[in-house]
């Protein structure tokens, strides 16, 4: 029989199919199973529209039959089959899809769920096969035809016998192993079952394959035998397509543990589905614990993506924003625009619509958890709160409205508990200008900062920030409602009364020489030395001017980089503390002024220690203390 050439730039295009379009060789099985499913769909659709009562959905199946000895792998179905003309048109023309043509020919085709619409999936078989043979008999026809090809050199079509009725049988002659590639695995029933579970578990027709069994021989107590039994490999009905009333939480938990290899059930299960401009079904889970390596750059976020029940991507990162990257789960849609290999998504409007709706759904579920199950939410916050704070900070605060009511903070009012910004705002004093916060290694340290004294004495609540990202997030958010965030170390707390300010102004003028002397001693370290209205029991504290705080300086300088940043510091003195009286007394003599310089250095270093900052020169600090201790 004369060999025919492919109707395309055949050799070049087929080489592209085999070597470039598909990333993994194993994809061929997914493609052939999907084609078989489409063939059954087409026959079933014709049966419904044509009133053919002789066909029952339960009679359809897809069979896989490995033959290791003969190096053959057979995939067959009892779908619509193909005539000679259809074999010529669908397999003789690369990148022509019979499934797509069928869909386009039907009225109301948007409701027809067809997987293969590119016409190239079949040719992925050549990645693992030296020869591909297709025997097909169209439904209602007595004739069968055999299409055979060894690759880009062409193909033959000839009549043949097919005694088992309508449908298509594809026989692959699997390539021999090479030093680089092991093709034997595609003849291993265990590996084939694994591929079916991974890619085609939710094909809606049973996928059957004979599986080897080692079992106790009937009628004996210790004699075993090797047998072969046909098994159905796929689940067929995805759990996410079942209604909520059909699935128990125990079944969902079991699905999650098995699918995502977790030893604990999820903290929260989220189901979402829509129809219309972006039709999809989603089954999402919030893990009960932080995944291994979650807060590292190597962690891969993303949801599994299915197209009509067929796995397309193991991790589709575009479906989740970074701040919800802890969510695990899957999305199944018929409406996504896939690339030609169906291994990657094209970035289109549908994808963005689905991602946007999932984002809102996750946020809604978290708000519900916070409102109705505070204990569980605080466990969630312990695991993933840091990620939400990064989300509030990222993109210049663009996600503030979405995330601000999900954030929790330690507080001076909660005695070890956590508060939301809404709860803080609800407790604010009448006339309070700002939402106050203090930064330290932990809440206990923050509560003992000298700068908090005046606020606590006046009954103002203070948020305690202990994570590196906290202050950056609040700075980027700027405010909550109409209340600006304000650090306790800021130069203006908005609580000083006019009388107190006038007293400070007079005292500052009276002790101008002392303040100038100390600033001179600390030249280059602080921008100003001044009297404070915020201190009560402590002699000194540091405040900052400008956008950069001490805590931000500490965090930024801990990052890799050659150019350290410096906050604009102000050293504030407590005029009512005994240390200040000593400084004033020392200023009365020339000898005493020299000690004022040492005191200035010591007070500055002390203030750094209180702020959790490293000493600039620990040896000098130690020597200055020793010098004072040796004097009368």
N, C-alpha and C positions, 0 to 999 in steps of 0.2 A: 504494500500500500504506500502511495506517495505521501511524503511528509509535507505538511503545510507549515507556513511561516506565521508567526504571530503578527496580527495587524497593528503594528506599532513599531517604533524603533526598538525591536524586540530584545536584542541582546543587551543593549545599553540599559533599557528600562528594567528588564528582568534582573540584571546584575544589581541595579539600584534597589529593587524590591528585596533582594536577598541580603545584600551587604550593607545597606545604608539606612533604610527606613525603620527597621526594627532593631531595638537595642538588645533584646534577649531572644535567643533561639526558641526557648520554651513557649513563646507567644503563639507559635504555629498551631498548637493544640487549641488554644482559646479561639483562634480565628476559624478553624475548621468546625469546632463545636457550634460557634455562633452562626456560621453559614447553615449548618444542619438545622438549628433551631428556627432560622428564618424560613427554610424550605417547609418545615412542618407548619409554621405560622401561615404561610401562603396557602397551603392546602386546606387548613382548618378555616381560614377566612373564606375561601371559595365554597367550602361546604356550608358555612353559615349563610352566605349571601345567595347561594344557589339552591338551598333547601335540600341538600344531600344528607339524608338521615342515616346513611350507611357508615358514616365516619363518626367515631367517638373519640373525644380528646384523650381518654384514658388508654387508647390503643397506640398512641404515638410514643416513640422512644428514640434515643440515640445510643448506638453501641460502639464500644471501643474494644478491639481484639488484638492484643500484641502477640507476635509470633517471633520469639527470640531466635529460634533455630533457623528460621527462614529470613530473618532480619526484615520482617514486614510488620507494619502497623496499619490496621484497618479501622476506619471511622465510617459508620454507615447510619443512615436514617431512613424512615419510611414516610418522608415528606412528599412534596409535589413532584420531585424528579424533573428531568430535563429531556426535551426532544433533541434530535440531532441539531436542529437549527439553534436551539438555545445553548447547547454545548459549544457550538461554533461562536456564537455571539458573546456568551458570558466568559468562556475560558480561552477563546482564541483572540480576544481583544483585551489586553491588559488595561486595567483601570476603568473597565465598564462594569457597573454593578447591576445585576439582574434584580436584586432586592430593591434598589433605589428606583429602578424603572417600574417595578411592580407597584411600589408605593405611590409613585406619581400618577399612575394610570387610574387609581381608585378614587372615587368621590369621597370627600371628607377624609382625605389621606392623613391629616394631622393627628388623627386618632389611631393610626396603625403603627404599632410598636415594632419596628424593624431594626435589627442591630447593624448588619453589614450594608453600608451605603457607599463604599468607596471602590469596590471591585478589585482590591489588591490583596485582601486578607488571604485568599486562597493560595497566592503565590509564595506566602511565607513558608509553605510546605517544602519548598526547594532549599530552605536553609538546612534542613536535616535529611533530605531525601536525594538519592541519585536518580530515582525514577518515580513519577506520580501517575497512577492509573485511576481513572474515574469511570465507573460503570453506572449508568443512570437510565431509569425507565420512568417516563412521565405518567402521571395518574390518568387512567382511562385509556392508555395506549398498550398495545401488545408488543411494541418494538422496544428493544434496549440498545444502547450505544455505548461504546467504550472509547474514551479519550485518553491518550497516553502521551507523556512528554518526559524527556530527560533534561529539560532546561531550555535555554535560549535558542537552541538550534531548530526548534519547532515542535510540532505535535502531529499525531494521527488521530483520525476518528473512523471507527469501523463498527459494523453491526455486531451484536453479541447476544448471548442468552442471559437473562436474569430471572431465575425461577422464583425468587422470594417476593415478587410483586413490585409495586411502585417504590420510588425512592432512589437514593444515591449511595453508592459504596465507593469510598476513596481508599486506595491501597498505596501506602508509602513504602518504598524500598529504602530503608534507613542506611545512611552512609556508614562506611567503615570508620573505625576509630583512627585518629591520627595522634601524633605526639602532643599536639596542642589541644585537641578536642576529643571528648569522650561522648560518642553518640549512642552507646549501649543503654544509657539511662532512659532513653525514649522507648525502650522495649521492656523496661522494668515496671511491672504492675504497681508496685508500691509508689514509685516516683510519679507515674501517670495519675494515680489517685490523688497524690499530693497536689499536682498541677490543676486537676479538676476542682478540688476544694478551694484552691487559691483564686482561680480566675473565673470558674464557671459554676460555682456552687449553687447559684440562684437562677440558672437556666430553668425555664418552667416545665421542661419535659425530663423524664428520668434518663440519666446517663448511666448505662450499664456496662459492666466489664467483668469477665471471669477473674476471680481472685483465688490464689492458692491458699489452702487451709491445712493446718496440721492439727488433727483432732483425735480424740480417743475413738478407737474402732468400736462400732456398735456390738454389744454382746460380750465385750472383753473388759477387763479391769485395768490392764496396763499395756495394752497393745495399741499403738497409734498408727494412723494412716495419713497419707497426703492426698487431698482431694481438691477439686476446683469447683467453686460455687460462684454463680453470677450475683454480683452485688450492684445495688443502686448507689452511685458515688455522691450524688448531689442532694442538697436539701430541697431544692425546687422552689419552695415558698419562702421568701426572705422574711425574717421575723419583723422587720420594719414595715412590711406591707400588711401585716395582720393588724386588725383593730385592737385598741387598748383592752377591750373586754376579752379578747382571745388569748392574751399573753399575760402571764403572771410576772410579778417582779422577780421571783426566783428564776424564771426562765431568762429574763433580761440580764440578771446578774450573772447567770451561767454563761450566756452568750458573750458578755463583756469579758469575763475572765478568760474564756477560751480564745476569743478573737484577738484580744490585746495583751494576752499573756500576763495577767495581773493575778496576784495571790489574794487580793481582797476584792469584795464587790465594790461597785462605784459608790461615791457619796451621793450622787444625784444622777438621775436618768432624765434626759430631755428628748422629747419627740416633737418633730416639726414637719409639717407638710403643707404645700400650697399648690394650687392649680391656677393657670392663667398665663401671665406674661413670663413667669419662671416656674415651671412645674417641677417639683422635686419632693422627695421624702428624705428626712434626716433622722438619724438615731445617734444622739450624742451622750457622752458620759463625762462627769467630773470625777476624777480619781479620788480615792480616799487618802492618798498619800502622794508625796512629791516623787515623780518618776526619777529613776537614777540618772544623774547628770543633767537634770532639768535646767539648772542655772549655769550651764556651760555653753560655750559657743558651738559645741558639737551636737547639741540636742536638735533633733529634726522635728519640727511641728508639722501639723497637717492632718487632714481627714482623708479616709479612704474614699475614693470616688468610683461609683458604679454608673454605667450607662445601660439602662434597661436590665439591671441585674448582673451585668458582666463587669468585673473589676477592670478599671482603666488605669488608675493611679493608686499606688500604695500610700502615698502622702501628697495630698494636694494642699500646699501651703497657702495658696491664694484664697482658700475658703475661710481662713481664720486670721484675724488680726493678731499681732504679736502679744498683745495684752490678754488675749484669751487662748494662748497657745497651749495651755494645760489641758484643754478639752480634747478628748479622744472620741472617735466615732466615725460615721460614714454618711455619705450623701449619695442618693440614687436619683438620677434625672434622665429624662429622654430628650431634653432640649438643649444640651450643651453642644457647641461646635467643637468637634475634635479634629486633630490633625489627621493626616492620611493614614498614619499607623495606629491611631486610636491609643497611643501610649502617652500623649501629652494634650493638654488643652490649648485651644486658641483663646487668647484673652478677648473675650467679647462681653457684650452687655448682659447676657444671661448669667454668666459667671459672677459678675459684679452684683447683679440683683440677688442671687442666692446668698452670696457672702454678706451682703448688707442685711438681709432678713435673718440670717443665722446670728449675726452680731447682736441685733435687737432682741432676738429670742434668748440668747445666753444672758444678756444683761437683765432681761425681765425675770428670768429664773433665779438669778443671783439676788435680785432685789426682793423677790418673794421669799427666798431662803432667809435673808437678813431680817425680814419683817416677821416671819412666822416660825422660824426655827433658829433663834439666835445662837444657841449652843453649837449647832452644826456649822453655822456660818463662821463662827470664830475658829473652829477647827480648819475649815477651808482657808480662812484668812492666814492662819499660821503657816499653811503650806504654800499658798499662792498670792498672798497679799502684796508681796514685793513686786510681782509682775504687774499688778494693777497700778501700783505707784509709778512704775516705769512707763506704763501707758499714759498716765496723767501728765507725765513730764515730756514724753516724746512728741515730735511734730509740733513743737512750740505750743503745747497745751491744746491742740486741736480736738482732743477727745475728752476734754474737761467735763462737758455736760453729760456725756455717757457714763463716766466713771466716778464723778465726785461723790455721789451718794452711796457708793460701794466701799469707800475708804474707811478704815478704822484707825484710831490713834489712842495711845495711852493718854491719860488726862489727870490733872490735879483733883478732879471731882470724883473720879471713879475708884480710887483706892485699889489699884492693881488691875482694874477692868479696862475695857475699851469703849470708846465713844465714836459715833458718827459725827460728821460735820453738821448734819441737821439737828442732832441731839444737842450739840454744843450751842448752835444758834438759838435753839429753843430755851436755853438756860442763860443767855446773855443778859447782863444787867442793863437796866434802862439807861440809855445814853452812851453805852459802850461803843467805842469807835472801831476797835480792831478785834480780830481773832488772834490771840497771843499764842506763841509757841516758844519752846526752849529746846535746844539741841545738846545732846550728850550721848555717852556710850550706852546708857540705859535710862529708864524712867527715874530710877532712884537718884542717879547722878544729876539728872536734869532738874529734879525737884529741889536740890540743894545749891543750885547756882545762885550766887549773890544777886544777880539781876532779877530774880523772881520774887525777892522779898517784898518790894513795894506793891506788886500786883497781888500777891497772896494776902497781904495785910488788908488790902482794899476789897478783897472778895472776888477778884477776877479769876476765871478759869484759864488754865494754861495747858496746851497740848504738849506732850513730851515726845520729841522726835529722836529716834535712836538709829534708824537705818541711814546709810550714806545718801540714798536717793531722796529722803524725805523733804529736806529743805529745798532742793532743786525742784521737786514736784510742786510744792506750795508756791515757790517763786514764779513758776511757769503758769500756774493756775491763777495767780494774782489775788483772787478774792472768792468768797462764797456768798452768793446773794449779792448784797451791797456792802459786805464787810470785808475789808482788806486784811490779808494775813500780815502779822507784824511780829518780828523776833523780839524776845525780851532784851536782846543786846542792841536793839536799834537805838539810835540817838534820841528819837522822839517816841515815847510810849503813849502819849495822848492822855495821861492821867494826872500830870502835874498841875496843881492849882496855881493861880496867879500870885498869891501871897508867898507860896513856897519858892516860886521862880524868882520873885523879887529878892527874897532872902539870899538865895544862891548867887544872884547877880552882885549883891553888896559884898558877900563873903569872898567872892572871886576877885573883886576889885581890891579888897583889903589884903588878900594873900597873893596878889599878882606876882610878886617877886619869887615866892616859893614855887608857884606853878611854872613860871618861866625857867627857874633853875632846874627843876625836875625834867622839864621838856628838853632843855639843853643837854642834860645828862643822858637822855634817851633819844637823842637825835638820830633820825633814820629808822627808829623802831616804832614810834607812835607819831601820829599827826598832831596830837594835842594832849595836854594834861589838864583836866578840869575837875571842878567839884561836882559831886553827883547828888541827885535827888532821889535815886532809886535804892540806895544802900541803907541798911539798918544795923546789922551786926558785923558785917564784913568791912575791912578797911579799904578794899580796892576791888575793882572789876574792870574788865575790858568791854568796850562797845565798839561798834563799827560805823563808818559813814560810807554811803554808796551802796551799790547792789551786791558786792561781794562780802559775805560774812566770814567769821573765823572758821566756822564749821565747813563752809564751802571751800575755803582755802585749804583746810586739812585734807578734804576728800580729793580735790584736784591735784594737790601736790603728791598724793599717794599713787597717782596714776603715772604710767610711763610717759616720759617727756623730759626735754632738756631745759625748758624755760619755766621755772617756778613762778607761781602767782602770789600776790601779796594783798591782803585786805588792808583797807585804810583804818588803822586802829586808833582808838581814843582811850587813854587810861583815866578812869574816874576814881576820885578819892572821896571817902566818907568823912566829911568835916566834923561829924560827931563822934568819931572813934578816937581812942587814946593815942593811936599811932600818929594821927594827924596833929594832935597836941605836941607830940615829941618833935615832929618835923618843924612846926612853927617855932618851938624853943631853940632848935638847932640853928635856924636861920638867923638868930640874933648874934652869932659870932662867926668869924672867918673860919675857925677850926670846925665849927659845927656844919658849915656849908659843905665841907668835904664829905661829912657823913651823910648829908642830904643826898649827895650824888650816889653813894653806896645804897642808901635806903630806896632811892628811886629804882635802881637796878633790881634790888631784892623784891620790891613790891611788883615790879613788872614781871619778873620771873614767877612770883607767886600767882599772879593773875593768869599767866599762861598755864600753870599747873592746874588751877581750878577749871580752866576751859578744856583740859585734856590735851593741851598742846605740848610738844617736846620742848625742853629747855634748849636755848640757843647755845649755851656754853655751860654744861653741868660742872666742869672743874672750876670755872670762875665763880659760879654760884656758891659752890662749897667753900671756896677760899674766902669769899665775902662774909659768909656766916661765921666762919672760924675767926675772922678778923674782929667782928663785933663781939664775939664771945670772949675774946682775950682782953678786951678793954674793960676798964672799971665801969 
